[in-house]
Amino acid sequence: MFLGPYTIPIIIVFVASMLIQGYLSRTYKKWGQVRNARGLTGADVARMMLDDNGLHDVKIIAVPGNLTDHYDPGKKTVNLSQSVHSVASVGAMAVAAHEVGHALQDRVRMPALVLRGKMAVPLSLGMNLAPWLLLAGILLRLSGLLWLGVVLFGAALLFHVVTLPVEFDASRRALVYLDSRGLNGTVEGQNGARNVLTAAALTYVAGFAMALVQFLNILGIARSNN
């Protein structure tokens, strides 16, 4: 990481992000061990929610890892991790419903979801180049390269800005569906599902905060070297 005027805020946000990740892990571990009221696995809930919304062509796939769950709009698949796909817990139910929430967004072509999908691949490539462009711009005193790196960091910030409403909306759709179908069961189940999704949402807020302070830091470096 380049040292700049926002180095200390970056360290603070990084530590906060680690704490939030720990909170998410603890929260999911807790509710991942509490059986949901209907005894439905994550895959069962996902299939039910997809079918109730007419998305019979969307497949559910088990993927390795822990909390590696995601929706693939290209392949039209809801990918559920091992701790979600075949487990009948409150946590698994909440995560599965959240991923189906993305499938519902895809069905209506939610603008933010579409934009995020178009940005993902080129942004990934650009962010691999950004640090080298910044370093070359500073060492060679080439302001063009330096500011190109700034633009790429700005694009990363935009990606996180777009991601926030996408993730929040998916969680909202998940909770509305679980409540409407009575899948949460007790008040405890409702609180558990909400706690899991809130913890997950905090990780995206932390990601946005990190992208913001990194962008401001790089912008400060660019200005001082201009």
C-alpha positions, 0 to 999 in steps of 0.5 A: 500500500502506498503511504499517503495522507489517509494511511492511518484511516486505511489502517483503522478501516482495515482493522474494523473490517477484520473485526466485522469479518470475525463478527460475521463468522461468529454470527453465522456459526451461531445461527448455522447450528440452530435448526430452522422451524421447518427443517428445510435445508438451504437448497430446499429454501432456495428451490422453493423461493425460485419456484414460487417466483417462476424461476424454474430454470435456475439451477441450485449447485453445491460449491466447496468452501464456507460462505462462498455462496453466490448467484451467477447471472451468466449461468443462471445458477444459485451456488450454495456452499457446503454449510448452506446447501445441505444444512437445515439451519436458520443461517443456511435458510437466510443465506440461501434466500439472499442468493435467490434474491439476486436471481429475482433482481436478475429477472427484473434486470435491476439496473445496479445488478446489471451495471455491477456485472458489466464492471466486474471483469474489466475492473478486476483486470484494471485493479491488477494494473493500478498499483503498477501504474501508480508506482511507474507514474511516481518513479518516472514522473509521468502524471498520465500514468499516475492519474490513470491509476487514480481513475482505476481506484475511482472505478473500484470505489464506484463498484462498491457504491453500486454493490451496496444497494444490490446486496441490501435489496437482496437481503430485503427480498429474502426477509420479506419472502421468509416472513410471507411463507412463514419459514422463519417460524418463531421470533427467534428464527426471524431475529436469527435470519435478520442478524445473519443478513445484517452481519453480511451487509456490514462486510459490504459497508466495510468494503465500501469504506476501504475503497473510499479511503484508498481512493482518497489516499491515492488521490492525495498522493497524485496531487502531491506528485503533480 
